Amino acid sequence: MAKNEPKEIAAADALKFFSRQNIAVQTATPVKVKGEDGKERPGYKTKDEALAEDHILAARDHGDKVVITTIDGKRYEAPKRGKAAEANA
């Protein structure tokens, strides 16, 4: 693995870098909805939840920052500061 390649990290470790950001992740639960014709059809009810470990699909350490991808398809970046950033320098 080359030195500049990002490495995969655990969701729990990545979550520590995003704890101060107020990230809301959109989750969906299946429900039945009535169409205009009166028939029931499958649909989804969405809800915004605070970022949690199980909302993170992928987490990568890029050395100076951590990047996550969440279950709603969004990507977030957080800079690494303090001892964590110095360890990778």
Distance bins in CASP14 RR format, pairs under 12 A and 6 or more apart:
PFRMAT RR
TARGET T0000
AUTHOR 0000-0000-0000
RMODE 2
METHOD distances of the structure
MODEL  1
1 7 1 0 0 1 0 0 0 0 0 0 0
1 8 0 0 0 0 0 1 0 0 0 0 0
3 62 0 0 0 0 0 1 0 0 0 0 0
3 63 0 0 0 0 1 0 0 0 0 0 0
3 88 0 0 0 0 0 1 0 0 0 0 0
3 89 0 0 0 0 0 1 0 0 0 0 0
4 61 0 0 0 0 0 1 0 0 0 0 0
4 62 0 0 0 0 1 0 0 0 0 0 0
4 63 0 0 0 0 1 0 0 0 0 0 0
4 64 0 0 0 0 0 1 0 0 0 0 0
4 88 0 0 0 0 0 1 0 0 0 0 0
5 60 0 0 0 0 1 0 0 0 0 0 0
5 61 0 0 0 0 0 1 0 0 0 0 0
5 62 0 0 0 0 1 0 0 0 0 0 0
5 63 0 0 0 0 0 1 0 0 0 0 0
6 14 0 0 0 0 0 1 0 0 0 0 0
6 58 0 0 0 0 0 1 0 0 0 0 0
6 59 0 0 0 0 1 0 0 0 0 0 0
6 60 1 0 1 0 0 0 0 0 0 0 0
6 61 1 0 0 1 0 0 0 0 0 0 0
6 62 1 0 1 0 0 0 0 0 0 0 0
6 63 1 0 0 1 0 0 0 0 0 0 0
6 64 0 0 0 0 0 1 0 0 0 0 0
6 65 0 0 0 0 1 0 0 0 0 0 0
6 66 0 0 0 0 1 0 0 0 0 0 0
6 67 1 0 0 1 0 0 0 0 0 0 0
6 68 0 0 0 0 0 1 0 0 0 0 0
6 77 0 0 0 0 0 1 0 0 0 0 0
6 88 0 0 0 0 0 1 0 0 0 0 0
7 13 0 0 0 0 0 1 0 0 0 0 0
7 14 0 0 0 0 0 1 0 0 0 0 0
7 58 0 0 0 0 0 1 0 0 0 0 0
7 59 0 0 0 0 1 0 0 0 0 0 0
7 60 1 0 0 1 0 0 0 0 0 0 0
7 61 1 0 1 0 0 0 0 0 0 0 0
7 62 0 0 0 0 1 0 0 0 0 0 0
7 63 0 0 0 0 1 0 0 0 0 0 0
7 66 0 0 0 0 0 1 0 0 0 0 0
7 67 0 0 0 0 0 1 0 0 0 0 0
7 88 0 0 0 0 1 0 0 0 0 0 0
8 14 0 0 0 0 1 0 0 0 0 0 0
8 56 0 0 0 0 0 1 0 0 0 0 0
8 57 0 0 0 0 0 1 0 0 0 0 0
8 58 1 0 0 1 0 0 0 0 0 0 0
8 59 1 0 0 1 0 0 0 0 0 0 0
8 60 1 0 0 1 0 0 0 0 0 0 0
8 61 1 0 0 1 0 0 0 0 0 0 0
8 62 0 0 0 0 0 1 0 0 0 0 0
8 66 0 0 0 0 0 1 0 0 0 0 0
8 67 0 0 0 0 0 1 0 0 0 0 0
8 68 0 0 0 0 0 1 0 0 0 0 0
8 69 0 0 0 0 0 1 0 0 0 0 0
9 15 0 0 0 0 0 1 0 0 0 0 0
9 16 0 0 0 0 0 1 0 0 0 0 0
9 17 0 0 0 0 1 0 0 0 0 0 0
9 56 0 0 0 0 0 1 0 0 0 0 0
9 58 0 0 0 0 1 0 0 0 0 0 0
9 59 1 0 1 0 0 0 0 0 0 0 0
9 60 1 0 0 1 0 0 0 0 0 0 0
9 61 1 0 1 0 0 0 0 0 0 0 0
9 62 0 0 0 0 0 1 0 0 0 0 0
9 63 0 0 0 0 0 1 0 0 0 0 0
9 65 0 0 0 0 0 1 0 0 0 0 0
9 66 1 0 0 1 0 0 0 0 0 0 0
9 67 0 0 0 0 1 0 0 0 0 0 0
9 68 0 0 0 0 1 0 0 0 0 0 0
9 78 0 0 0 0 0 1 0 0 0 0 0
9 80 0 0 0 0 0 1 0 0 0 0 0
9 84 0 0 0 0 0 1 0 0 0 0 0
9 88 0 0 0 0 0 1 0 0 0 0 0
10 16 0 0 0 0 0 1 0 0 0 0 0
10 17 0 0 0 0 0 1 0 0 0 0 0
10 53 0 0 0 0 1 0 0 0 0 0 0
10 56 0 0 0 0 1 0 0 0 0 0 0
10 58 0 0 0 0 0 1 0 0 0 0 0
10 59 1 0 0 1 0 0 0 0 0 0 0
10 60 0 0 0 0 0 1 0 0 0 0 0
10 61 0 0 0 0 0 1 0 0 0 0 0
10 66 0 0 0 0 0 1 0 0 0 0 0
10 68 0 0 0 0 0 1 0 0 0 0 0
11 17 0 0 0 0 0 1 0 0 0 0 0
11 18 0 0 0 0 0 1 0 0 0 0 0
11 51 0 0 0 0 0 1 0 0 0 0 0
11 52 0 0 0 0 1 0 0 0 0 0 0
11 53 1 0 1 0 0 0 0 0 0 0 0
11 54 1 0 0 1 0 0 0 0 0 0 0
11 55 0 0 0 0 1 0 0 0 0 0 0
11 56 1 1 0 0 0 0 0 0 0 0 0
11 57 0 0 0 0 1 0 0 0 0 0 0
11 58 0 0 0 0 1 0 0 0 0 0 0
11 59 1 0 1 0 0 0 0 0 0 0 0
11 60 0 0 0 0 0 1 0 0 0 0 0
11 66 0 0 0 0 0 1 0 0 0 0 0
11 68 1 0 0 1 0 0 0 0 0 0 0
11 69 0 0 0 0 0 1 0 0 0 0 0
11 70 0 0 0 0 0 1 0 0 0 0 0
11 71 0 0 0 0 0 1 0 0 0 0 0
12 18 0 0 0 0 0 1 0 0 0 0 0
12 19 0 0 0 0 0 1 0 0 0 0 0
12 52 0 0 0 0 0 1 0 0 0 0 0
12 53 1 0 1 0 0 0 0 0 0 0 0
12 54 0 0 0 0 0 1 0 0 0 0 0
12 55 0 0 0 0 0 1 0 0 0 0 0
12 56 0 0 0 0 1 0 0 0 0 0 0
12 59 0 0 0 0 1 0 0 0 0 0 0
12 68 0 0 0 0 0 1 0 0 0 0 0
13 19 0 0 0 0 0 1 0 0 0 0 0
13 53 0 0 0 0 1 0 0 0 0 0 0
13 56 0 0 0 0 0 1 0 0 0 0 0
13 59 1 0 0 1 0 0 0 0 0 0 0
13 60 0 0 0 0 0 1 0 0 0 0 0
13 61 0 0 0 0 1 0 0 0 0 0 0
13 66 0 0 0 0 1 0 0 0 0 0 0
13 68 0 0 0 0 0 1 0 0 0 0 0
13 78 0 0 0 0 0 1 0 0 0 0 0
13 80 0 0 0 0 0 1 0 0 0 0 0
13 84 0 0 0 0 1 0 0 0 0 0 0
14 21 0 0 0 0 0 1 0 0 0 0 0
14 23 0 0 0 0 0 1 0 0 0 0 0
14 51 0 0 0 0 0 1 0 0 0 0 0
14 52 0 0 0 0 0 1 0 0 0 0 0
14 53 0 0 0 0 1 0 0 0 0 0 0
14 55 0 0 0 0 0 1 0 0 0 0 0
14 56 1 0 0 1 0 0 0 0 0 0 0
14 57 0 0 0 0 0 1 0 0 0 0 0
14 58 0 0 0 0 1 0 0 0 0 0 0
14 59 1 1 0 0 0 0 0 0 0 0 0
14 60 0 0 0 0 1 0 0 0 0 0 0
14 61 1 0 0 1 0 0 0 0 0 0 0
14 62 0 0 0 0 0 1 0 0 0 0 0
14 65 0 0 0 0 0 1 0 0 0 0 0
14 66 1 0 1 0 0 0 0 0 0 0 0
14 67 0 0 0 0 1 0 0 0 0 0 0
14 68 1 0 1 0 0 0 0 0 0 0 0
14 69 0 0 0 0 0 1 0 0 0 0 0
14 70 0 0 0 0 0 1 0 0 0 0 0
14 76 0 0 0 0 1 0 0 0 0 0 0
14 77 0 0 0 0 0 1 0 0 0 0 0
14 78 0 0 0 0 1 0 0 0 0 0 0
14 80 0 0 0 0 0 1 0 0 0 0 0
14 84 0 0 0 0 0 1 0 0 0 0 0
15 21 0 0 0 0 0 1 0 0 0 0 0
15 23 0 0 0 0 1 0 0 0 0 0 0
15 25 0 0 0 0 0 1 0 0 0 0 0
15 50 0 0 0 0 0 1 0 0 0 0 0
15 51 1 0 0 1 0 0 0 0 0 0 0
15 52 1 0 0 1 0 0 0 0 0 0 0
15 53 1 0 1 0 0 0 0 0 0 0 0
15 54 0 0 0 0 0 1 0 0 0 0 0
15 55 0 0 0 0 1 0 0 0 0 0 0
15 56 1 0 0 1 0 0 0 0 0 0 0
15 59 0 0 0 0 1 0 0 0 0 0 0
15 66 0 0 0 0 1 0 0 0 0 0 0
15 68 0 0 0 0 1 0 0 0 0 0 0
15 70 0 0 0 0 0 1 0 0 0 0 0
15 76 0 0 0 0 0 1 0 0 0 0 0
15 78 0 0 0 0 1 0 0 0 0 0 0
16 51 0 0 0 0 0 1 0 0 0 0 0
16 53 0 0 0 0 0 1 0 0 0 0 0
16 56 0 0 0 0 0 1 0 0 0 0 0
16 59 0 0 0 0 0 1 0 0 0 0 0
16 61 0 0 0 0 0 1 0 0 0 0 0
16 66 0 0 0 0 1 0 0 0 0 0 0
16 68 0 0 0 0 0 1 0 0 0 0 0
16 78 0 0 0 0 1 0 0 0 0 0 0
16 80 0 0 0 0 0 1 0 0 0 0 0
16 81 0 0 0 0 0 1 0 0 0 0 0
16 84 0 0 0 0 1 0 0 0 0 0 0
17 23 0 0 0 0 0 1 0 0 0 0 0
17 51 0 0 0 0 0 1 0 0 0 0 0
17 56 0 0 0 0 0 1 0 0 0 0 0
17 59 0 0 0 0 1 0 0 0 0 0 0
17 60 0 0 0 0 0 1 0 0 0 0 0
17 61 0 0 0 0 1 0 0 0 0 0 0
17 62 0 0 0 0 0 1 0 0 0 0 0
17 63 0 0 0 0 0 1 0 0 0 0 0
17 64 0 0 0 0 0 1 0 0 0 0 0
17 65 0 0 0 0 1 0 0 0 0 0 0
17 66 1 0 1 0 0 0 0 0 0 0 0
17 67 0 0 0 0 1 0 0 0 0 0 0
17 68 0 0 0 0 1 0 0 0 0 0 0
17 76 0 0 0 0 1 0 0 0 0 0 0
17 77 0 0 0 0 1 0 0 0 0 0 0
17 78 1 0 1 0 0 0 0 0 0 0 0
17 79 0 0 0 0 1 0 0 0 0 0 0
17 80 1 0 0 1 0 0 0 0 0 0 0
17 81 0 0 0 0 1 0 0 0 0 0 0
17 82 0 0 0 0 0 1 0 0 0 0 0
17 84 1 0 0 1 0 0 0 0 0 0 0
17 85 0 0 0 0 0 1 0 0 0 0 0
18 24 0 0 0 0 0 1 0 0 0 0 0
18 25 0 0 0 0 0 1 0 0 0 0 0
18 50 0 0 0 0 0 1 0 0 0 0 0
18 51 1 0 0 1 0 0 0 0 0 0 0
18 52 0 0 0 0 0 1 0 0 0 0 0
18 53 0 0 0 0 0 1 0 0 0 0 0
18 55 0 0 0 0 0 1 0 0 0 0 0
18 56 0 0 0 0 1 0 0 0 0 0 0
18 59 0 0 0 0 1 0 0 0 0 0 0
18 65 0 0 0 0 0 1 0 0 0 0 0
18 66 1 0 0 1 0 0 0 0 0 0 0
18 67 0 0 0 0 0 1 0 0 0 0 0
18 68 1 0 0 1 0 0 0 0 0 0 0
18 70 0 0 0 0 1 0 0 0 0 0 0
18 74 0 0 0 0 0 1 0 0 0 0 0
18 75 0 0 0 0 0 1 0 0 0 0 0
18 76 1 0 0 1 0 0 0 0 0 0 0
18 77 0 0 0 0 1 0 0 0 0 0 0
18 78 1 0 1 0 0 0 0 0 0 0 0
18 79 0 0 0 0 0 1 0 0 0 0 0
18 80 0 0 0 0 0 1 0 0 0 0 0
19 50 0 0 0 0 0 1 0 0 0 0 0
19 51 0 0 0 0 1 0 0 0 0 0 0
19 52 0 0 0 0 0 1 0 0 0 0 0
19 53 0 0 0 0 0 1 0 0 0 0 0
19 66 0 0 0 0 0 1 0 0 0 0 0
19 78 0 0 0 0 1 0 0 0 0 0 0
20 51 0 0 0 0 0 1 0 0 0 0 0
20 78 0 0 0 0 1 0 0 0 0 0 0
20 79 0 0 0 0 0 1 0 0 0 0 0
20 81 0 0 0 0 0 1 0 0 0 0 0
21 50 0 0 0 0 0 1 0 0 0 0 0
21 51 1 0 0 1 0 0 0 0 0 0 0
21 66 0 0 0 0 0 1 0 0 0 0 0
21 68 0 0 0 0 0 1 0 0 0 0 0
21 70 0 0 0 0 0 1 0 0 0 0 0
21 76 1 0 0 1 0 0 0 0 0 0 0
21 77 0 0 0 0 1 0 0 0 0 0 0
21 78 1 0 0 1 0 0 0 0 0 0 0
21 79 0 0 0 0 0 1 0 0 0 0 0
22 48 0 0 0 0 0 1 0 0 0 0 0
22 49 0 0 0 0 0 1 0 0 0 0 0
22 50 1 0 0 1 0 0 0 0 0 0 0
22 51 0 0 0 0 1 0 0 0 0 0 0
22 76 0 0 0 0 0 1 0 0 0 0 0
23 48 0 0 0 0 1 0 0 0 0 0 0
23 49 0 0 0 0 1 0 0 0 0 0 0
23 50 1 0 0 1 0 0 0 0 0 0 0
23 51 1 0 1 0 0 0 0 0 0 0 0
23 52 0 0 0 0 1 0 0 0 0 0 0
23 55 0 0 0 0 1 0 0 0 0 0 0
23 56 0 0 0 0 0 1 0 0 0 0 0
23 68 0 0 0 0 1 0 0 0 0 0 0
23 70 1 0 0 1 0 0 0 0 0 0 0
23 71 0 0 0 0 0 1 0 0 0 0 0
23 72 0 0 0 0 0 1 0 0 0 0 0
23 74 0 0 0 0 1 0 0 0 0 0 0
23 75 0 0 0 0 0 1 0 0 0 0 0
23 76 1 0 0 1 0 0 0 0 0 0 0
23 77 0 0 0 0 0 1 0 0 0 0 0
23 78 0 0 0 0 1 0 0 0 0 0 0
24 46 0 0 0 0 0 1 0 0 0 0 0
24 47 0 0 0 0 1 0 0 0 0 0 0
24 48 1 0 1 0 0 0 0 0 0 0 0
24 49 1 0 0 1 0 0 0 0 0 0 0
24 50 1 0 0 1 0 0 0 0 0 0 0
24 51 1 0 0 1 0 0 0 0 0 0 0
24 52 0 0 0 0 0 1 0 0 0 0 0
24 55 0 0 0 0 1 0 0 0 0 0 0
24 70 0 0 0 0 1 0 0 0 0 0 0
24 72 0 0 0 0 1 0 0 0 0 0 0
24 74 0 0 0 0 1 0 0 0 0 0 0
24 76 0 0 0 0 0 1 0 0 0 0 0
25 46 0 0 0 0 0 1 0 0 0 0 0
25 47 0 0 0 0 1 0 0 0 0 0 0
25 48 1 0 0 1 0 0 0 0 0 0 0
25 49 1 0 1 0 0 0 0 0 0 0 0
25 50 1 0 0 1 0 0 0 0 0 0 0
25 51 1 0 1 0 0 0 0 0 0 0 0
25 52 1 0 0 1 0 0 0 0 0 0 0
25 53 0 0 0 0 0 1 0 0 0 0 0
25 54 0 0 0 0 1 0 0 0 0 0 0
25 55 1 0 1 0 0 0 0 0 0 0 0
25 56 0 0 0 0 1 0 0 0 0 0 0
25 57 0 0 0 0 0 1 0 0 0 0 0
25 68 0 0 0 0 0 1 0 0 0 0 0
25 69 0 0 0 0 0 1 0 0 0 0 0
25 70 1 0 1 0 0 0 0 0 0 0 0
25 71 1 0 0 1 0 0 0 0 0 0 0
25 72 1 0 1 0 0 0 0 0 0 0 0
25 73 0 0 0 0 1 0 0 0 0 0 0
25 74 1 0 0 1 0 0 0 0 0 0 0
25 76 0 0 0 0 1 0 0 0 0 0 0
26 44 0 0 0 0 0 1 0 0 0 0 0
26 45 0 0 0 0 0 1 0 0 0 0 0
26 46 1 0 1 0 0 0 0 0 0 0 0
26 47 1 0 0 1 0 0 0 0 0 0 0
26 48 1 0 1 0 0 0 0 0 0 0 0
26 49 1 0 0 1 0 0 0 0 0 0 0
26 50 0 0 0 0 0 1 0 0 0 0 0
26 51 0 0 0 0 0 1 0 0 0 0 0
26 55 0 0 0 0 1 0 0 0 0 0 0
26 70 0 0 0 0 1 0 0 0 0 0 0
26 71 0 0 0 0 1 0 0 0 0 0 0
26 72 1 0 1 0 0 0 0 0 0 0 0
26 73 0 0 0 0 1 0 0 0 0 0 0
26 74 0 0 0 0 1 0 0 0 0 0 0
27 44 0 0 0 0 1 0 0 0 0 0 0
27 45 0 0 0 0 1 0 0 0 0 0 0
27 46 1 0 0 1 0 0 0 0 0 0 0
27 47 1 0 1 0 0 0 0 0 0 0 0
27 48 1 0 0 1 0 0 0 0 0 0 0
27 49 1 0 1 0 0 0 0 0 0 0 0
27 50 0 0 0 0 0 1 0 0 0 0 0
27 51 0 0 0 0 0 1 0 0 0 0 0
27 52 0 0 0 0 1 0 0 0 0 0 0
27 54 0 0 0 0 1 0 0 0 0 0 0
27 55 1 0 0 1 0 0 0 0 0 0 0
27 70 0 0 0 0 1 0 0 0 0 0 0
27 71 1 0 0 1 0 0 0 0 0 0 0
27 72 1 0 0 1 0 0 0 0 0 0 0
27 73 0 0 0 0 0 1 0 0 0 0 0
28 42 0 0 0 0 0 1 0 0 0 0 0
28 43 0 0 0 0 1 0 0 0 0 0 0
28 44 1 0 1 0 0 0 0 0 0 0 0
28 45 1 0 0 1 0 0 0 0 0 0 0
28 46 1 0 1 0 0 0 0 0 0 0 0
28 47 1 0 0 1 0 0 0 0 0 0 0
28 48 0 0 0 0 0 1 0 0 0 0 0
28 49 0 0 0 0 0 1 0 0 0 0 0
28 71 0 0 0 0 1 0 0 0 0 0 0
28 72 0 0 0 0 1 0 0 0 0 0 0
29 42 0 0 0 0 0 1 0 0 0 0 0
29 43 0 0 0 0 1 0 0 0 0 0 0
29 44 1 0 0 1 0 0 0 0 0 0 0
29 45 1 0 1 0 0 0 0 0 0 0 0
29 46 0 0 0 0 1 0 0 0 0 0 0
29 47 1 0 0 1 0 0 0 0 0 0 0
29 49 0 0 0 0 0 1 0 0 0 0 0
30 41 0 0 0 0 0 1 0 0 0 0 0
30 42 1 0 0 1 0 0 0 0 0 0 0
30 43 1 0 0 1 0 0 0 0 0 0 0
30 44 1 0 1 0 0 0 0 0 0 0 0
30 45 0 0 0 0 1 0 0 0 0 0 0
30 46 0 0 0 0 0 1 0 0 0 0 0
31 40 0 0 0 0 1 0 0 0 0 0 0
31 41 0 0 0 0 1 0 0 0 0 0 0
31 42 1 0 0 1 0 0 0 0 0 0 0
31 43 1 0 1 0 0 0 0 0 0 0 0
31 44 1 0 0 1 0 0 0 0 0 0 0
31 45 1 0 1 0 0 0 0 0 0 0 0
31 46 0 0 0 0 0 1 0 0 0 0 0
31 47 0 0 0 0 0 1 0 0 0 0 0
32 38 0 0 0 0 0 1 0 0 0 0 0
32 39 0 0 0 0 1 0 0 0 0 0 0
32 40 1 0 1 0 0 0 0 0 0 0 0
32 41 1 0 0 1 0 0 0 0 0 0 0
32 42 1 0 0 1 0 0 0 0 0 0 0
32 43 1 0 0 1 0 0 0 0 0 0 0
32 44 0 0 0 0 0 1 0 0 0 0 0
32 45 0 0 0 0 0 1 0 0 0 0 0
33 39 0 0 0 0 1 0 0 0 0 0 0
33 40 1 0 0 1 0 0 0 0 0 0 0
33 41 1 0 1 0 0 0 0 0 0 0 0
33 42 1 0 0 1 0 0 0 0 0 0 0
33 43 1 0 1 0 0 0 0 0 0 0 0
33 44 0 0 0 0 1 0 0 0 0 0 0
33 45 0 0 0 0 1 0 0 0 0 0 0
34 40 1 0 1 0 0 0 0 0 0 0 0
34 41 1 0 0 1 0 0 0 0 0 0 0
34 42 0 0 0 0 0 1 0 0 0 0 0
34 43 0 0 0 0 0 1 0 0 0 0 0
35 41 1 0 1 0 0 0 0 0 0 0 0
35 42 0 0 0 0 0 1 0 0 0 0 0
35 43 0 0 0 0 0 1 0 0 0 0 0
44 72 0 0 0 0 0 1 0 0 0 0 0
46 71 0 0 0 0 0 1 0 0 0 0 0
46 72 0 0 0 0 1 0 0 0 0 0 0
47 55 0 0 0 0 0 1 0 0 0 0 0
47 72 0 0 0 0 0 1 0 0 0 0 0
48 55 0 0 0 0 0 1 0 0 0 0 0
48 70 0 0 0 0 0 1 0 0 0 0 0
48 72 0 0 0 0 1 0 0 0 0 0 0
48 74 0 0 0 0 0 1 0 0 0 0 0
49 55 1 0 0 1 0 0 0 0 0 0 0
49 70 0 0 0 0 0 1 0 0 0 0 0
49 71 0 0 0 0 1 0 0 0 0 0 0
49 72 0 0 0 0 1 0 0 0 0 0 0
50 70 0 0 0 0 0 1 0 0 0 0 0
51 59 0 0 0 0 0 1 0 0 0 0 0
51 68 0 0 0 0 1 0 0 0 0 0 0
51 69 0 0 0 0 0 1 0 0 0 0 0
51 70 1 0 0 1 0 0 0 0 0 0 0
51 71 0 0 0 0 0 1 0 0 0 0 0
51 72 0 0 0 0 0 1 0 0 0 0 0
51 74 0 0 0 0 0 1 0 0 0 0 0
51 76 0 0 0 0 1 0 0 0 0 0 0
51 78 0 0 0 0 0 1 0 0 0 0 0
52 68 0 0 0 0 0 1 0 0 0 0 0
52 70 0 0 0 0 1 0 0 0 0 0 0
52 71 0 0 0 0 0 1 0 0 0 0 0
53 59 0 0 0 0 1 0 0 0 0 0 0
53 68 0 0 0 0 0 1 0 0 0 0 0
53 70 0 0 0 0 0 1 0 0 0 0 0
53 71 0 0 0 0 0 1 0 0 0 0 0
54 70 0 0 0 0 0 1 0 0 0 0 0
54 71 0 0 0 0 1 0 0 0 0 0 0
55 68 0 0 0 0 1 0 0 0 0 0 0
55 69 0 0 0 0 1 0 0 0 0 0 0
55 70 1 0 1 0 0 0 0 0 0 0 0
55 71 1 0 1 0 0 0 0 0 0 0 0
55 72 1 0 0 1 0 0 0 0 0 0 0
55 73 0 0 0 0 0 1 0 0 0 0 0
55 74 0 0 0 0 0 1 0 0 0 0 0
55 76 0 0 0 0 0 1 0 0 0 0 0
56 66 0 0 0 0 0 1 0 0 0 0 0
56 67 0 0 0 0 0 1 0 0 0 0 0
56 68 1 0 1 0 0 0 0 0 0 0 0
56 69 1 0 0 1 0 0 0 0 0 0 0
56 70 1 0 0 1 0 0 0 0 0 0 0
56 71 1 0 0 1 0 0 0 0 0 0 0
56 72 0 0 0 0 0 1 0 0 0 0 0
56 73 0 0 0 0 0 1 0 0 0 0 0
56 74 0 0 0 0 0 1 0 0 0 0 0
56 75 0 0 0 0 0 1 0 0 0 0 0
56 76 0 0 0 0 1 0 0 0 0 0 0
57 67 0 0 0 0 0 1 0 0 0 0 0
57 68 1 0 0 1 0 0 0 0 0 0 0
57 69 1 0 1 0 0 0 0 0 0 0 0
57 70 1 0 0 1 0 0 0 0 0 0 0
57 71 1 0 1 0 0 0 0 0 0 0 0
57 72 0 0 0 0 1 0 0 0 0 0 0
57 73 1 0 0 1 0 0 0 0 0 0 0
57 74 0 0 0 0 0 1 0 0 0 0 0
57 75 0 0 0 0 0 1 0 0 0 0 0
57 76 0 0 0 0 0 1 0 0 0 0 0
58 66 0 0 0 0 0 1 0 0 0 0 0
58 67 0 0 0 0 1 0 0 0 0 0 0
58 68 1 0 0 1 0 0 0 0 0 0 0
58 69 1 0 1 0 0 0 0 0 0 0 0
58 70 0 0 0 0 1 0 0 0 0 0 0
58 71 0 0 0 0 0 1 0 0 0 0 0
58 73 0 0 0 0 0 1 0 0 0 0 0
58 74 0 0 0 0 0 1 0 0 0 0 0
58 75 0 0 0 0 1 0 0 0 0 0 0
58 76 0 0 0 0 0 1 0 0 0 0 0
59 65 0 0 0 0 0 1 0 0 0 0 0
59 66 1 0 0 1 0 0 0 0 0 0 0
59 67 1 0 0 1 0 0 0 0 0 0 0
59 68 1 0 1 0 0 0 0 0 0 0 0
59 69 1 0 0 1 0 0 0 0 0 0 0
59 70 0 0 0 0 0 1 0 0 0 0 0
59 75 0 0 0 0 0 1 0 0 0 0 0
59 76 0 0 0 0 1 0 0 0 0 0 0
59 77 0 0 0 0 0 1 0 0 0 0 0
59 78 0 0 0 0 0 1 0 0 0 0 0
60 66 1 0 0 1 0 0 0 0 0 0 0
60 67 1 0 1 0 0 0 0 0 0 0 0
60 68 1 0 0 1 0 0 0 0 0 0 0
60 69 0 0 0 0 1 0 0 0 0 0 0
60 75 0 0 0 0 0 1 0 0 0 0 0
60 76 0 0 0 0 0 1 0 0 0 0 0
60 77 0 0 0 0 0 1 0 0 0 0 0
60 78 0 0 0 0 0 1 0 0 0 0 0
60 80 0 0 0 0 0 1 0 0 0 0 0
61 67 0 0 0 0 1 0 0 0 0 0 0
61 68 0 0 0 0 0 1 0 0 0 0 0
61 77 0 0 0 0 0 1 0 0 0 0 0
61 78 0 0 0 0 0 1 0 0 0 0 0
61 79 0 0 0 0 0 1 0 0 0 0 0
61 80 1 0 0 1 0 0 0 0 0 0 0
61 84 0 0 0 0 1 0 0 0 0 0 0
61 85 0 0 0 0 0 1 0 0 0 0 0
61 87 0 0 0 0 0 1 0 0 0 0 0
61 88 1 0 0 1 0 0 0 0 0 0 0
62 68 0 0 0 0 0 1 0 0 0 0 0
62 77 0 0 0 0 1 0 0 0 0 0 0
62 78 0 0 0 0 0 1 0 0 0 0 0
62 79 0 0 0 0 0 1 0 0 0 0 0
62 80 0 0 0 0 1 0 0 0 0 0 0
62 85 0 0 0 0 0 1 0 0 0 0 0
62 88 0 0 0 0 1 0 0 0 0 0 0
63 77 0 0 0 0 0 1 0 0 0 0 0
63 78 0 0 0 0 0 1 0 0 0 0 0
63 79 0 0 0 0 1 0 0 0 0 0 0
63 80 1 0 0 1 0 0 0 0 0 0 0
63 81 0 0 0 0 0 1 0 0 0 0 0
63 84 0 0 0 0 1 0 0 0 0 0 0
63 85 1 0 0 1 0 0 0 0 0 0 0
63 86 0 0 0 0 0 1 0 0 0 0 0
63 87 0 0 0 0 1 0 0 0 0 0 0
63 88 1 0 1 0 0 0 0 0 0 0 0
63 89 0 0 0 0 1 0 0 0 0 0 0
64 77 0 0 0 0 0 1 0 0 0 0 0
64 78 0 0 0 0 0 1 0 0 0 0 0
64 79 1 0 0 1 0 0 0 0 0 0 0
64 80 1 0 1 0 0 0 0 0 0 0 0
64 81 0 0 0 0 1 0 0 0 0 0 0
64 82 0 0 0 0 0 1 0 0 0 0 0
64 84 0 0 0 0 1 0 0 0 0 0 0
64 85 1 0 0 1 0 0 0 0 0 0 0
64 86 0 0 0 0 0 1 0 0 0 0 0
64 87 0 0 0 0 0 1 0 0 0 0 0
64 88 1 0 0 1 0 0 0 0 0 0 0
64 89 0 0 0 0 1 0 0 0 0 0 0
65 75 0 0 0 0 0 1 0 0 0 0 0
65 76 0 0 0 0 0 1 0 0 0 0 0
65 77 1 0 1 0 0 0 0 0 0 0 0
65 78 1 0 0 1 0 0 0 0 0 0 0
65 79 1 0 1 0 0 0 0 0 0 0 0
65 80 1 0 1 0 0 0 0 0 0 0 0
65 81 0 0 0 0 0 1 0 0 0 0 0
65 84 0 0 0 0 0 1 0 0 0 0 0
65 85 0 0 0 0 1 0 0 0 0 0 0
65 88 0 0 0 0 0 1 0 0 0 0 0
66 75 0 0 0 0 0 1 0 0 0 0 0
66 76 0 0 0 0 1 0 0 0 0 0 0
66 77 1 0 0 1 0 0 0 0 0 0 0
66 78 1 0 1 0 0 0 0 0 0 0 0
66 79 0 0 0 0 1 0 0 0 0 0 0
66 80 1 0 0 1 0 0 0 0 0 0 0
66 81 0 0 0 0 0 1 0 0 0 0 0
66 84 0 0 0 0 1 0 0 0 0 0 0
66 85 0 0 0 0 0 1 0 0 0 0 0
66 88 0 0 0 0 0 1 0 0 0 0 0
67 74 0 0 0 0 0 1 0 0 0 0 0
67 75 1 0 0 1 0 0 0 0 0 0 0
67 76 1 0 0 1 0 0 0 0 0 0 0
67 77 1 0 1 0 0 0 0 0 0 0 0
67 78 0 0 0 0 1 0 0 0 0 0 0
67 79 0 0 0 0 0 1 0 0 0 0 0
67 80 0 0 0 0 0 1 0 0 0 0 0
68 74 0 0 0 0 1 0 0 0 0 0 0
68 75 1 0 0 1 0 0 0 0 0 0 0
68 76 1 0 1 0 0 0 0 0 0 0 0
68 77 0 0 0 0 1 0 0 0 0 0 0
68 78 0 0 0 0 1 0 0 0 0 0 0
69 75 1 0 1 0 0 0 0 0 0 0 0
69 76 0 0 0 0 1 0 0 0 0 0 0
69 77 0 0 0 0 0 1 0 0 0 0 0
70 76 1 0 0 1 0 0 0 0 0 0 0
78 84 0 0 0 0 0 1 0 0 0 0 0
78 85 0 0 0 0 0 1 0 0 0 0 0
79 85 1 0 0 1 0 0 0 0 0 0 0
79 88 0 0 0 0 0 1 0 0 0 0 0
80 86 0 0 0 0 1 0 0 0 0 0 0
80 87 0 0 0 0 1 0 0 0 0 0 0
80 88 1 0 0 1 0 0 0 0 0 0 0
80 89 0 0 0 0 1 0 0 0 0 0 0
81 87 0 0 0 0 0 1 0 0 0 0 0
81 88 0 0 0 0 0 1 0 0 0 0 0
81 89 0 0 0 0 0 1 0 0 0 0 0
82 88 0 0 0 0 0 1 0 0 0 0 0
82 89 0 0 0 0 0 1 0 0 0 0 0
83 89 0 0 0 0 0 1 0 0 0 0 0
END
